[in-house]
Amino acid sequence: MNSKMIKPGDYFLVNGENKDYVKEAIENGAVKIISELGFNYDVETIVVNDVKKFIYDFYYDKIKDLELIGITGTNGKTTTCYLIYQMLNMLNVKTAYIGTIGFYLEDKIIKLDNTTPSIDVLYNILLDAKENNCKAVIMEVSSHALKQDRVYGLLFDAIGITNVTQDHMDYHKTLKDYVSSKKKIISMTRNKKICLLNKKSKHYKKFISKENVNIIIGKNVKIDLIINGLNKTILLVRDNKKRGFIIPLIGEFNAYNFLFAYYIIKCLGYDVDNLKKDFMMLKEPNGRMQKITYKNNVIFIDYAHTPDAVLKVLKTVKKIKNKGIITVIGCGGNRDKSKRPIMGKIACKYSSYVIFTNDNPRFEDEKEIMKDILKGAKGKHEVIYDRYEAIKRGINLLNDNMILMILGKGHENYQIIGDTKYYFSDIEITNSIIDNIDG
């Protein structure tokens, strides 16, 4: 459906959104046009009622045996999916992952433009997984994808709704539309129809369906104890019996991510308890509470870019013994403006000192973005628009047994200014600054 991706021999599928790119597709080698618009073109043309249904009919019989697991929610999708991906592969269940950090299949990692790719790309990826003998695919399912029918026709053996808090109001406009878009997933289940929910999520009851087997973390799975350390978390829970876990992830939010992963795998019928001794080998995705030590200090780089995510990561590190928390944070341009003052307020409330900076300003004036953020900022802070200089300042402020939080970009390795995407990695920049200081 993207004319730029067409190679000789491909079909180009046309709907109202890409109808102006047929000529380019043919020039790039498209040999057949599948169109829902009723026009005939310069190459063989097939007119269909719905290109999404054509894609479904073309692929589905080839991929229907894949065990599909779908995770949606404002925060926690990537970590939960990545944990499921690791744990199933540890159980020798060949599994692929699709989400924010790319398409993972064995040693192959392919970057994706969206958390959930466009439907044509998605079905191709699923076929790739099937042809590489995968038994299961775990995928993040975004609210955009659900509203835009990017997952048209797919049915999931298990789903999870991690939480629903404010995000993407620039697209959905209202929380009601955001919630209703995510709710679509609860009718997209098959076979065991497993549905994991989080009692701590304000909207969890809206996702309960009589058609699904609903397992609610915090209700069906009671949490007796969560002990957070700098390198691990101890968990005690009860379902039909008491269970204890030690995991190498920090924060209560990560404890929930782990429990989602554990119970989805368990409810699908896998003997996940065989992995108990291996849980400490689990890894978080890049840029999710990624830890770097510097002298007697700790630096965490995290993707937190919503009020709820920022609150959770800062409350987590506040429980760790420290002599001060410095936070580097910004807000994206041409995105939800309403969350900016909220994030400014949370950053100041849970930090000793905040450095506000740029985070993908896109086409918006950086000063206007900052003006919105500072409406909520009450506490010690400064503004450094240059993100490199902001990170450098944060590192230089570290004294002894302090914590530096660099939030918003995580795994991303770019900064978008105007329509230009510049290479920029918080992780690489941080390591480079430290190396120069030590050198």
C-alpha positions in Angstrom: 0.0 0.0 0.0 3.1 2.3 0.2 4.2 3.0 -3.4 7.7 3.7 -2.2 8.0 0.1 -1.1 6.9 -1.4 -4.4 9.4 -3.7 -6.1 9.0 -5.3 -9.6 6.3 -8.0 -9.5 4.4 -6.6 -6.5 0.7 -5.8 -6.3 -0.4 -2.3 -5.2 -3.5 -2.0 -3.1 -5.4 1.2 -3.5 -7.9 2.9 -1.2 -8.9 6.5 -0.7 -5.7 7.4 1.2 -3.1 6.3 -1.4 -5.0 6.8 -4.7 -2.7 9.5 -5.8 0.3 7.2 -5.8 -0.8 4.6 -8.3 1.4 6.1 -11.1 4.5 5.9 -8.8 3.7 2.3 -7.9 3.5 1.3 -11.5 6.7 3.1 -12.3 8.3 1.2 -9.4 7.2 -2.2 -10.9 3.7 -2.9 -9.7 2.2 -5.6 -12.0 -1.3 -5.6 -10.6 -3.6 -3.0 -9.0 -6.1 -4.1 -6.4 -8.5 -1.2 -6.0 -11.6 -0.4 -4.0 -12.2 2.8 -6.0 -13.6 1.2 -9.2 -11.0 2.6 -11.6 -9.0 0.8 -14.2 -5.3 1.6 -14.5 -2.4 1.0 -17.0 -1.7 -2.5 -15.6 -4.1 -5.4 -14.7 -6.7 -4.1 -12.3 -8.9 -6.0 -9.9 -11.7 -4.1 -8.3 -12.7 -5.2 -4.8 -15.1 -3.8 -2.1 -12.4 -3.6 0.6 -8.6 -4.0 0.2 -8.3 -5.0 3.9 -10.6 -8.0 3.2 -8.5 -8.8 0.1 -5.4 -8.9 2.2 -7.1 -11.1 4.8 -8.3 -13.5 2.1 -4.9 -13.6 0.5 -3.0 -14.4 3.6 -5.1 -15.8 6.4 -5.2 -19.5 5.5 -1.4 -19.4 5.4 -1.1 -17.9 8.9 -4.2 -19.1 10.8 -2.3 -21.7 12.7 0.0 -19.1 14.4 -0.8 -18.7 18.1 -1.4 -14.9 18.4 -1.1 -12.9 21.6 -2.1 -9.2 21.5 -1.2 -6.6 24.2 -2.7 -3.1 24.3 -2.6 -0.4 26.9 -1.2 3.1 27.4 2.0 1.9 29.1 3.7 -1.5 29.5 3.0 -3.0 26.1 6.6 -3.2 25.0 8.0 -4.7 28.2 5.1 -7.1 28.6 5.4 -8.3 25.0 9.2 -8.6 25.2 9.0 -10.7 28.4 6.5 -13.0 26.7 8.7 -13.3 23.7 11.7 -14.2 25.8 9.8 -16.6 28.1 8.2 -18.6 25.2 11.5 -18.9 23.4 13.1 -20.1 26.7 10.4 -22.8 26.7 11.5 -23.7 23.1 8.3 -22.3 21.7 9.6 -20.5 18.6 8.1 -17.0 18.9 8.3 -13.7 17.0 7.6 -10.2 18.4 6.0 -7.2 16.7 6.0 -3.8 18.4 7.6 -0.5 19.2 11.1 -1.7 19.1 10.7 -3.6 15.8 10.1 -7.1 14.5 12.1 -9.7 16.3 12.6 -13.2 14.9 15.6 -15.2 16.2 18.6 -13.0 15.5 16.8 -10.9 13.0 15.6 -7.4 14.0 13.7 -5.2 11.5 12.7 -1.7 12.4 9.0 -0.8 12.0 7.5 2.6 11.3 4.7 2.1 13.8 4.1 0.1 17.0 1.5 -1.9 15.0 2.4 -1.8 11.3 0.0 -1.1 8.4 -2.2 -4.1 7.5 -0.2 -5.0 4.4 3.1 -5.0 6.3 1.6 -6.8 9.3 0.3 -9.7 7.3 3.6 -10.0 5.4 5.4 -10.1 8.8 3.1 -12.8 10.1 3.7 -14.9 7.0 7.4 -14.4 7.5 7.0 -15.7 11.0 5.0 -18.7 9.8 7.5 -19.6 7.1 10.3 -19.5 9.6 8.4 -22.1 11.7 7.2 -19.9 14.5 4.5 -21.3 16.6 3.5 -18.0 18.3 3.6 -14.3 17.6 3.3 -11.7 20.4 2.4 -8.3 19.2 1.7 -4.8 20.6 -1.7 -3.5 19.4 -2.0 0.3 19.5 -5.2 2.3 19.8 -4.4 3.8 16.3 -4.2 0.3 14.8 -7.5 -0.8 16.4 -9.3 2.4 15.2 -7.8 2.2 11.7 -8.4 -1.6 11.3 -4.7 -2.3 10.8 -5.4 -5.7 12.6 -8.4 -6.4 10.5 -9.4 -10.1 10.5 -6.9 -11.2 13.2 -8.1 -13.2 16.2 -6.0 -13.6 19.3 -5.6 -16.6 21.5 -4.8 -14.3 24.4 -5.0 -10.6 25.0 -3.9 -8.2 27.7 -4.9 -4.7 28.5 -2.1 -3.4 30.8 -3.7 0.0 31.7 -5.5 2.9 30.1 -4.5 6.5 31.0 -4.3 9.7 29.1 -2.4 9.6 25.8 -2.8 10.3 22.1 -5.4 13.0 22.7 -4.1 14.8 19.6 -5.5 11.9 17.6 -8.4 10.5 19.6 -9.5 14.0 20.9 -11.4 12.4 23.8 -10.6 9.8 26.4 -13.9 8.1 25.5 -12.8 7.6 21.9 -9.4 6.3 23.1 -11.0 3.8 25.4 -13.6 2.6 22.8 -10.8 2.2 20.3 -8.9 -0.1 22.7 -12.1 -2.0 23.6 -12.2 -3.3 20.0 -9.6 -5.9 21.0 -11.9 -7.7 23.5 -14.1 -9.1 20.6 -11.1 -10.2 18.6 -10.4 -13.5 20.6 -10.6 -17.2 19.7 -9.9 -20.6 21.2 -9.0 -20.1 24.9 -10.1 -16.4 24.8 -7.7 -15.5 27.6 -8.0 -11.8 28.7 -5.6 -10.3 31.3 -6.7 -7.1 33.0 -5.2 -4.9 35.7 -7.5 -4.0 38.7 -5.3 -0.9 39.3 -6.3 0.5 35.9 -9.2 2.9 36.3 -11.1 1.6 33.2 -10.5 -2.1 33.6 -14.2 -3.0 34.0 -15.0 -1.7 30.6 -12.8 -4.5 29.1 -14.6 -7.3 30.8 -16.5 -9.5 28.3 -18.6 -12.6 29.1 -17.1 -14.1 26.0 -13.6 -14.1 27.4 -11.8 -15.9 30.3 -11.0 -12.8 32.3 -8.1 -12.9 34.7 -7.7 -9.8 36.7 -4.3 -9.0 38.3 -5.1 -7.7 41.8 -8.4 -9.7 42.0 -8.0 -13.3 40.7 -4.3 -12.9 41.3 -3.8 -11.2 44.6 -0.5 -9.4 45.2 0.7 -9.9 48.8 4.2 -8.3 48.5 6.4 -6.3 46.2 9.9 -5.5 47.4 11.9 -3.2 45.0 15.6 -3.1 44.9 18.1 -1.4 42.6 18.7 -4.7 40.7 15.7 -6.9 41.3 12.1 -7.2 42.6 10.7 -9.8 44.9 7.1 -10.7 44.3 4.6 -12.8 46.4 1.2 -13.5 44.8 -1.8 -15.8 45.3 -4.1 -17.4 42.8 -5.1 -21.0 43.7 -1.8 -21.2 45.6 1.0 -18.9 46.8 3.7 -18.1 44.4 7.0 -16.3 44.8 9.2 -14.7 42.1 12.5 -12.9 41.9 12.9 -10.9 38.7 15.7 -8.6 37.5 13.3 -5.7 36.8 12.7 -2.8 39.1 9.4 -1.0 39.9 5.9 -2.0 40.7 4.9 -1.3 37.1 7.4 -3.9 36.0 6.1 -6.4 38.5 2.7 -6.0 36.8 4.3 -6.4 33.3 5.9 -9.6 34.5 2.7 -11.0 36.0 0.8 -10.2 32.7 3.5 -12.2 30.8 3.6 -15.1 33.3 -0.2 -15.6 33.5 -0.8 -15.3 29.8 1.7 -18.0 29.1 0.4 -20.1 32.0 -3.2 -19.8 30.9 -2.3 -20.8 27.3 -1.2 -24.1 28.8 2.6 -23.8 28.9 4.5 -25.0 31.9 6.0 -21.6 32.6 7.0 -22.7 36.2 9.8 -24.6 34.5 11.5 -21.3 34.0 11.5 -20.1 37.6 15.2 -20.5 37.9 15.7 -18.6 34.6 13.6 -15.6 35.4 16.7 -13.6 36.5 17.9 -14.0 33.0 15.0 -11.9 31.6 15.9 -8.6 30.1 14.0 -5.4 29.6 13.8 -3.9 26.1 16.4 -1.3 25.3 15.5 2.1 26.7 13.1 0.8 29.4 14.7 1.7 32.8 18.0 1.0 31.2 20.7 1.5 33.9 24.1 3.1 33.5 26.4 3.5 36.5 28.5 6.6 36.8 30.9 6.8 39.8 28.7 6.4 42.8 25.5 7.4 40.9 22.9 5.6 38.8 21.4 6.9 35.5 18.2 5.5 34.1 17.1 6.0 30.5 13.4 5.3 29.9 10.8 5.8 27.2 8.3 7.3 29.7 6.5 10.0 27.7 3.0 10.0 29.3 2.0 11.5 32.7 1.3 8.0 34.1 4.6 6.5 32.9 6.6 9.5 34.2 4.8 9.2 37.6 5.5 5.5 37.8 9.2 5.6 37.0 9.9 8.6 39.3 7.9 7.1 42.2 9.9 3.9 41.7 13.4 5.5 42.0 12.2 7.7 44.8 11.9 4.5 46.9 15.6 3.7 46.2 18.0 5.2 48.8 19.5 8.3 47.2 20.7 11.8 47.9 18.8 13.5 45.0 16.9 12.8 41.8 17.7 14.9 38.7 15.3 14.5 35.8 15.8 15.4 32.1 12.5 15.5 30.3 10.6 17.2 27.4 7.4 16.8 25.4 6.8 16.1 21.7 5.7 18.7 19.3 2.5 18.4 17.3 1.2 15.9 19.9 -1.2 16.0 22.8 -0.7 19.5 24.4 -2.9 18.8 27.4 -0.4 16.4 29.0 2.5 18.9 29.0 1.8 20.8 32.2 0.8 17.6 33.9 4.2 16.1 33.1 6.0 19.3 34.1 4.2 19.1 37.5 5.0 15.4 38.1 8.6 15.8 37.1 9.1 18.7 39.6 7.1 17.0 42.4 9.2 13.8 42.3 12.6 15.2 41.5 15.1 17.3 43.4 15.9 19.2 40.2 14.5 19.1 36.7 16.1 20.0 33.4 13.4 20.6 30.7 14.6 20.1 27.2 13.5 19.2 23.6 11.9 15.9 22.7 11.0 15.7 19.0 9.6 19.3 18.6 8.6 18.5 15.0 7.0 21.5 13.4 6.1 23.2 16.7 8.0 26.2 18.1 10.2 24.7 20.9 9.4 27.8 23.1 5.7 27.3 22.8 6.1 23.6 23.8 8.2 24.7 26.8 5.6 27.4 27.8 3.0 24.6 28.1 5.3 22.4 30.1 6.3 25.2 32.5 2.7 25.9 33.4 2.8 22.9 35.7 6.4 23.2 36.8 6.6 24.1 40.5 10.1 23.3 42.0 13.7 23.7 41.1 14.2 23.5 37.4 15.9 25.1 34.4 15.4 25.0 30.6 18.1 23.8 28.2 16.6 23.3 24.7 19.6 21.4 23.3 19.0 17.8 24.5 22.7 17.0 24.3 23.6 19.9 26.6 20.7 19.1 28.9 21.9 15.5 29.4 25.5 16.7 29.9 24.2 19.2 32.5 22.3 16.4 34.3 25.4 14.2 34.4 27.6 17.1 35.7 25.1 17.8 38.5 25.6 14.2 39.9 27.5 14.3 43.1 27.3 11.2 45.3 24.7 8.5 45.4 22.3 10.4 43.2 20.0 9.3 40.4 19.6 10.8 37.0 16.4 10.1 35.0 16.6 10.8 31.3 13.0 10.4 30.1 11.0 10.4 26.9 13.0 8.8 24.2 14.3 5.5 25.5 15.2 3.2 22.6 14.6 6.0 20.0 17.7 7.0 18.1 16.5 10.2 16.5 15.4 13.7 17.2 12.7 15.1 14.9 13.0 18.9 14.1 10.7 20.1 11.4 10.5 17.3 8.8 14.1 16.2 9.4 15.0 13.2 11.5 18.4 13.6 13.0 20.4 10.7 14.6 20.3 11.1 18.4 20.4 8.4 21.0 20.0 9.2 24.7 21.9 6.0 25.5 24.8 6.6 23.2 25.0 10.3 24.2 25.1 9.4 27.9 27.8 6.9 27.5 29.8 9.3 25.3 29.6 12.1 27.8 30.7 9.8 30.6 33.6 8.4 28.6 34.8 11.9 27.9 34.6 12.8 31.5 36.5 9.7 32.6 39.0 10.1 29.8 
